[in-house]
């Protein structure tokens, strides 16, 4: 098998690549990146994220919904409050690698 055929056989299906592109689109918004970065080390509620980032609670809730739908954040309920955190170590790794890449270029 030549190199081109090998590459063709190893290329994921279009649907998988589409899903990957959609995932990266979610990272393409600076507000969502700020929220993800704020959740990097701490579990926070909407009010705390709102205060930390100087954003309205409505805006934070909207962005968290997008992040939750993309399986980048998870939540838990404690009484009437919802606490958000990064979904898993993959999300943490993506943010870390992105920061490393940006810092290397400066």
PyMOL commands that place a pseudoatom at each C-alpha (Angstrom):
pseudoatom trace, name=CA, resn=UNK, resi=1, chain=A, elem=C, hetatm=0, pos=[0.000, 0.000, 0.000]
pseudoatom trace, name=CA, resn=UNK, resi=2, chain=A, elem=C, hetatm=0, pos=[1.486, 3.359, -0.966]
pseudoatom trace, name=CA, resn=UNK, resi=3, chain=A, elem=C, hetatm=0, pos=[1.546, 6.358, 1.377]
pseudoatom trace, name=CA, resn=UNK, resi=4, chain=A, elem=C, hetatm=0, pos=[-1.538, 8.011, -0.134]
pseudoatom trace, name=CA, resn=UNK, resi=5, chain=A, elem=C, hetatm=0, pos=[-3.638, 4.865, 0.183]
pseudoatom trace, name=CA, resn=UNK, resi=6, chain=A, elem=C, hetatm=0, pos=[-2.425, 4.418, 3.754]
pseudoatom trace, name=CA, resn=UNK, resi=7, chain=A, elem=C, hetatm=0, pos=[-3.430, 7.979, 4.578]
pseudoatom trace, name=CA, resn=UNK, resi=8, chain=A, elem=C, hetatm=0, pos=[-6.841, 7.474, 2.962]
pseudoatom trace, name=CA, resn=UNK, resi=9, chain=A, elem=C, hetatm=0, pos=[-7.421, 4.312, 5.002]
pseudoatom trace, name=CA, resn=UNK, resi=10, chain=A, elem=C, hetatm=0, pos=[-6.495, 6.087, 8.240]
pseudoatom trace, name=CA, resn=UNK, resi=11, chain=A, elem=C, hetatm=0, pos=[-8.612, 9.211, 7.659]
pseudoatom trace, name=CA, resn=UNK, resi=12, chain=A, elem=C, hetatm=0, pos=[-11.691, 9.277, 9.900]
pseudoatom trace, name=CA, resn=UNK, resi=13, chain=A, elem=C, hetatm=0, pos=[-15.166, 9.380, 8.372]
pseudoatom trace, name=CA, resn=UNK, resi=14, chain=A, elem=C, hetatm=0, pos=[-16.501, 12.802, 7.370]
pseudoatom trace, name=CA, resn=UNK, resi=15, chain=A, elem=C, hetatm=0, pos=[-19.051, 12.679, 10.195]
pseudoatom trace, name=CA, resn=UNK, resi=16, chain=A, elem=C, hetatm=0, pos=[-16.285, 12.315, 12.789]
pseudoatom trace, name=CA, resn=UNK, resi=17, chain=A, elem=C, hetatm=0, pos=[-14.309, 15.181, 11.253]
pseudoatom trace, name=CA, resn=UNK, resi=18, chain=A, elem=C, hetatm=0, pos=[-17.463, 17.320, 11.154]
pseudoatom trace, name=CA, resn=UNK, resi=19, chain=A, elem=C, hetatm=0, pos=[-18.028, 16.647, 14.878]
pseudoatom trace, name=CA, resn=UNK, resi=20, chain=A, elem=C, hetatm=0, pos=[-14.398, 17.604, 15.581]
pseudoatom trace, name=CA, resn=UNK, resi=21, chain=A, elem=C, hetatm=0, pos=[-14.814, 20.857, 13.652]
pseudoatom trace, name=CA, resn=UNK, resi=22, chain=A, elem=C, hetatm=0, pos=[-18.005, 21.626, 15.604]
pseudoatom trace, name=CA, resn=UNK, resi=23, chain=A, elem=C, hetatm=0, pos=[-16.166, 21.002, 18.868]
pseudoatom trace, name=CA, resn=UNK, resi=24, chain=A, elem=C, hetatm=0, pos=[-13.428, 23.438, 17.881]
pseudoatom trace, name=CA, resn=UNK, resi=25, chain=A, elem=C, hetatm=0, pos=[-16.034, 26.030, 16.882]
pseudoatom trace, name=CA, resn=UNK, resi=26, chain=A, elem=C, hetatm=0, pos=[-17.187, 26.088, 20.501]
pseudoatom trace, name=CA, resn=UNK, resi=27, chain=A, elem=C, hetatm=0, pos=[-13.630, 27.028, 21.508]
pseudoatom trace, name=CA, resn=UNK, resi=28, chain=A, elem=C, hetatm=0, pos=[-13.757, 29.876, 18.977]
pseudoatom trace, name=CA, resn=UNK, resi=29, chain=A, elem=C, hetatm=0, pos=[-15.568, 32.292, 21.279]
pseudoatom trace, name=CA, resn=UNK, resi=30, chain=A, elem=C, hetatm=0, pos=[-13.529, 34.354, 23.751]
pseudoatom trace, name=CA, resn=UNK, resi=31, chain=A, elem=C, hetatm=0, pos=[-16.341, 34.443, 26.336]
pseudoatom trace, name=CA, resn=UNK, resi=32, chain=A, elem=C, hetatm=0, pos=[-16.555, 30.655, 26.340]
pseudoatom trace, name=CA, resn=UNK, resi=33, chain=A, elem=C, hetatm=0, pos=[-12.768, 30.415, 26.617]
pseudoatom trace, name=CA, resn=UNK, resi=34, chain=A, elem=C, hetatm=0, pos=[-12.861, 32.754, 29.637]
pseudoatom trace, name=CA, resn=UNK, resi=35, chain=A, elem=C, hetatm=0, pos=[-15.514, 30.576, 31.248]
pseudoatom trace, name=CA, resn=UNK, resi=36, chain=A, elem=C, hetatm=0, pos=[-13.580, 27.376, 30.549]
pseudoatom trace, name=CA, resn=UNK, resi=37, chain=A, elem=C, hetatm=0, pos=[-10.406, 28.940, 31.890]
pseudoatom trace, name=CA, resn=UNK, resi=38, chain=A, elem=C, hetatm=0, pos=[-12.209, 30.060, 35.068]
pseudoatom trace, name=CA, resn=UNK, resi=39, chain=A, elem=C, hetatm=0, pos=[-13.346, 26.453, 35.569]
pseudoatom trace, name=CA, resn=UNK, resi=40, chain=A, elem=C, hetatm=0, pos=[-9.820, 25.119, 35.013]
pseudoatom trace, name=CA, resn=UNK, resi=41, chain=A, elem=C, hetatm=0, pos=[-9.079, 24.878, 38.737]
pseudoatom trace, name=CA, resn=UNK, resi=42, chain=A, elem=C, hetatm=0, pos=[-12.398, 25.470, 40.447]
pseudoatom trace, name=CA, resn=UNK, resi=43, chain=A, elem=C, hetatm=0, pos=[-16.018, 24.410, 40.399]
pseudoatom trace, name=CA, resn=UNK, resi=44, chain=A, elem=C, hetatm=0, pos=[-18.153, 27.560, 40.224]
pseudoatom trace, name=CA, resn=UNK, resi=45, chain=A, elem=C, hetatm=0, pos=[-21.794, 28.580, 40.084]
pseudoatom trace, name=CA, resn=UNK, resi=46, chain=A, elem=C, hetatm=0, pos=[-23.204, 31.006, 37.499]
pseudoatom trace, name=CA, resn=UNK, resi=47, chain=A, elem=C, hetatm=0, pos=[-23.111, 33.923, 39.941]
pseudoatom trace, name=CA, resn=UNK, resi=48, chain=A, elem=C, hetatm=0, pos=[-19.430, 33.316, 40.750]
pseudoatom trace, name=CA, resn=UNK, resi=49, chain=A, elem=C, hetatm=0, pos=[-18.483, 33.063, 37.071]
pseudoatom trace, name=CA, resn=UNK, resi=50, chain=A, elem=C, hetatm=0, pos=[-20.516, 36.193, 36.361]
pseudoatom trace, name=CA, resn=UNK, resi=51, chain=A, elem=C, hetatm=0, pos=[-18.710, 38.153, 39.091]
pseudoatom trace, name=CA, resn=UNK, resi=52, chain=A, elem=C, hetatm=0, pos=[-15.297, 36.792, 38.166]
pseudoatom trace, name=CA, resn=UNK, resi=53, chain=A, elem=C, hetatm=0, pos=[-15.626, 37.670, 34.477]
pseudoatom trace, name=CA, resn=UNK, resi=54, chain=A, elem=C, hetatm=0, pos=[-17.787, 40.794, 34.886]
pseudoatom trace, name=CA, resn=UNK, resi=55, chain=A, elem=C, hetatm=0, pos=[-20.534, 39.326, 32.704]
pseudoatom trace, name=CA, resn=UNK, resi=56, chain=A, elem=C, hetatm=0, pos=[-24.290, 39.177, 33.175]
pseudoatom trace, name=CA, resn=UNK, resi=57, chain=A, elem=C, hetatm=0, pos=[-25.661, 35.964, 34.669]
pseudoatom trace, name=CA, resn=UNK, resi=58, chain=A, elem=C, hetatm=0, pos=[-27.856, 35.616, 31.584]
pseudoatom trace, name=CA, resn=UNK, resi=59, chain=A, elem=C, hetatm=0, pos=[-24.822, 35.724, 29.288]
pseudoatom trace, name=CA, resn=UNK, resi=60, chain=A, elem=C, hetatm=0, pos=[-22.931, 33.208, 31.428]
pseudoatom trace, name=CA, resn=UNK, resi=61, chain=A, elem=C, hetatm=0, pos=[-25.925, 30.859, 31.529]
pseudoatom trace, name=CA, resn=UNK, resi=62, chain=A, elem=C, hetatm=0, pos=[-26.292, 31.030, 27.749]
pseudoatom trace, name=CA, resn=UNK, resi=63, chain=A, elem=C, hetatm=0, pos=[-22.619, 30.225, 27.182]
pseudoatom trace, name=CA, resn=UNK, resi=64, chain=A, elem=C, hetatm=0, pos=[-22.662, 27.439, 29.782]
pseudoatom trace, name=CA, resn=UNK, resi=65, chain=A, elem=C, hetatm=0, pos=[-25.584, 25.841, 27.926]
pseudoatom trace, name=CA, resn=UNK, resi=66, chain=A, elem=C, hetatm=0, pos=[-23.491, 25.780, 24.743]
pseudoatom trace, name=CA, resn=UNK, resi=67, chain=A, elem=C, hetatm=0, pos=[-20.502, 24.355, 26.629]
pseudoatom trace, name=CA, resn=UNK, resi=68, chain=A, elem=C, hetatm=0, pos=[-22.698, 21.736, 28.300]
pseudoatom trace, name=CA, resn=UNK, resi=69, chain=A, elem=C, hetatm=0, pos=[-24.256, 20.711, 24.968]
pseudoatom trace, name=CA, resn=UNK, resi=70, chain=A, elem=C, hetatm=0, pos=[-20.738, 20.295, 23.574]
pseudoatom trace, name=CA, resn=UNK, resi=71, chain=A, elem=C, hetatm=0, pos=[-19.869, 18.105, 26.601]
pseudoatom trace, name=CA, resn=UNK, resi=72, chain=A, elem=C, hetatm=0, pos=[-17.104, 20.489, 27.655]
pseudoatom trace, name=CA, resn=UNK, resi=73, chain=A, elem=C, hetatm=0, pos=[-18.583, 21.293, 31.063]
pseudoatom trace, name=CA, resn=UNK, resi=74, chain=A, elem=C, hetatm=0, pos=[-20.652, 19.298, 33.513]
pseudoatom trace, name=CA, resn=UNK, resi=75, chain=A, elem=C, hetatm=0, pos=[-22.786, 20.426, 36.417]
pseudoatom trace, name=CA, resn=UNK, resi=76, chain=A, elem=C, hetatm=0, pos=[-24.088, 19.252, 39.720]
pseudoatom trace, name=CA, resn=UNK, resi=77, chain=A, elem=C, hetatm=0, pos=[-26.997, 20.561, 41.716]
pseudoatom trace, name=CA, resn=UNK, resi=78, chain=A, elem=C, hetatm=0, pos=[-26.551, 21.595, 45.354]
pseudoatom trace, name=CA, resn=UNK, resi=79, chain=A, elem=C, hetatm=0, pos=[-29.920, 22.733, 46.656]
pseudoatom trace, name=CA, resn=UNK, resi=80, chain=A, elem=C, hetatm=0, pos=[-31.054, 25.500, 44.332]
pseudoatom trace, name=CA, resn=UNK, resi=81, chain=A, elem=C, hetatm=0, pos=[-27.561, 26.158, 42.981]
pseudoatom trace, name=CA, resn=UNK, resi=82, chain=A, elem=C, hetatm=0, pos=[-25.886, 24.562, 39.981]
pseudoatom trace, name=CA, resn=UNK, resi=83, chain=A, elem=C, hetatm=0, pos=[-22.114, 24.176, 40.099]
pseudoatom trace, name=CA, resn=UNK, resi=84, chain=A, elem=C, hetatm=0, pos=[-20.142, 23.848, 36.887]
pseudoatom trace, name=CA, resn=UNK, resi=85, chain=A, elem=C, hetatm=0, pos=[-16.764, 22.266, 36.208]
pseudoatom trace, name=CA, resn=UNK, resi=86, chain=A, elem=C, hetatm=0, pos=[-14.778, 21.050, 33.225]
pseudoatom trace, name=CA, resn=UNK, resi=87, chain=A, elem=C, hetatm=0, pos=[-16.254, 17.820, 31.914]
pseudoatom trace, name=CA, resn=UNK, resi=88, chain=A, elem=C, hetatm=0, pos=[-13.028, 15.802, 32.031]
pseudoatom trace, name=CA, resn=UNK, resi=89, chain=A, elem=C, hetatm=0, pos=[-9.250, 15.853, 31.691]
pseudoatom trace, name=CA, resn=UNK, resi=90, chain=A, elem=C, hetatm=0, pos=[-9.515, 16.016, 27.881]
pseudoatom trace, name=CA, resn=UNK, resi=91, chain=A, elem=C, hetatm=0, pos=[-10.962, 19.526, 28.139]
pseudoatom trace, name=CA, resn=UNK, resi=92, chain=A, elem=C, hetatm=0, pos=[-8.230, 20.487, 30.609]
pseudoatom trace, name=CA, resn=UNK, resi=93, chain=A, elem=C, hetatm=0, pos=[-5.602, 19.137, 28.173]
pseudoatom trace, name=CA, resn=UNK, resi=94, chain=A, elem=C, hetatm=0, pos=[-7.031, 21.050, 25.202]
pseudoatom trace, name=CA, resn=UNK, resi=95, chain=A, elem=C, hetatm=0, pos=[-6.904, 24.313, 27.163]
pseudoatom trace, name=CA, resn=UNK, resi=96, chain=A, elem=C, hetatm=0, pos=[-3.399, 23.581, 28.490]
pseudoatom trace, name=CA, resn=UNK, resi=97, chain=A, elem=C, hetatm=0, pos=[-2.041, 22.714, 25.054]
pseudoatom trace, name=CA, resn=UNK, resi=98, chain=A, elem=C, hetatm=0, pos=[-3.658, 25.809, 23.549]
pseudoatom trace, name=CA, resn=UNK, resi=99, chain=A, elem=C, hetatm=0, pos=[-2.085, 28.017, 26.218]
pseudoatom trace, name=CA, resn=UNK, resi=100, chain=A, elem=C, hetatm=0, pos=[1.313, 26.390, 25.692]
pseudoatom trace, name=CA, resn=UNK, resi=101, chain=A, elem=C, hetatm=0, pos=[1.057, 27.017, 21.956]
pseudoatom trace, name=CA, resn=UNK, resi=102, chain=A, elem=C, hetatm=0, pos=[0.109, 30.686, 22.446]
pseudoatom trace, name=CA, resn=UNK, resi=103, chain=A, elem=C, hetatm=0, pos=[2.821, 31.298, 25.053]
pseudoatom trace, name=CA, resn=UNK, resi=104, chain=A, elem=C, hetatm=0, pos=[5.497, 29.725, 22.815]
pseudoatom trace, name=CA, resn=UNK, resi=105, chain=A, elem=C, hetatm=0, pos=[4.694, 32.209, 20.067]
pseudoatom trace, name=CA, resn=UNK, resi=106, chain=A, elem=C, hetatm=0, pos=[5.222, 35.252, 22.315]
for i in range(1, 106): cmd.bond("trace and resi %d" % i, "trace and resi %d" % (i + 1))
show_as sticks, trace
zoom trace
